[in-house]
Amino acid sequence: QVQLVESGGGLVQAGGSQRLSCAASGRTFSRYAMGWFRQAPGKEREFVAAISWTGIITYYTDSVKGRFTISRDNAKNMVYLQMNSLKPEDTAVYYCAARQFSTVQGMTVTTGIRDWGQGTQVTVSS
């Protein structure tokens, strides 16, 4: 099990950029696939992006492709989500997630994910 703490949320104007960070505890961080999800008011939590243990393979939901980039630094136990060209519909609470020995495809659904951060609010104004 890993402990996850997100940071970097806040208010940004449409078209702007923001970088979210997720700090993970635990010695076996490099064995975890990592992902980002988001949840808007009144909506279900949805997948945003995932990255493999090695950091080589990434996967994105269609609505953020070309705008968001997920990355990780295993030496620092950190995962990042760089968000560019932000839109008002990106407004949500963003959650970091971890799943041991998972593929990136396995990170696209909440089922089976036990380790979650507390979330960080991202608000994009029009």
Stockholm file with secondary structure:
# STOCKHOLM 1.0

chainA/1-126         QVQLVESGGGLVQAGGSQRLSCAASGRTFSRYAMGWFRQAPGKEREFVAAISWTGIITYYTDSVKGRFTISRDNAKNMVYLQMNSLKPEDTAVYYCAARQFSTVQGMTVTTGIRDWGQGTQVTVSS
#=GR chainA/1-126 SS CCCEEEECCEEEETTCCEEEEEEECSTTGGGEEEEEEEECTTSCCEEEEEECSSSCCEEECGGGTTTEEEEEETTTTEEEEEECSCCGGGCEEEEEEEEETCCSGGGSSSTTCCEECCCEEEEEEC
#=GC SS_cons         CCCEEEECCEEEETTCCEEEEEEECSTTGGGEEEEEEEECTTSCCEEEEEECSSSCCEEECGGGTTTEEEEEETTTTEEEEEECSCCGGGCEEEEEEEEETCCSGGGSSSTTCCEECCCEEEEEEC
//
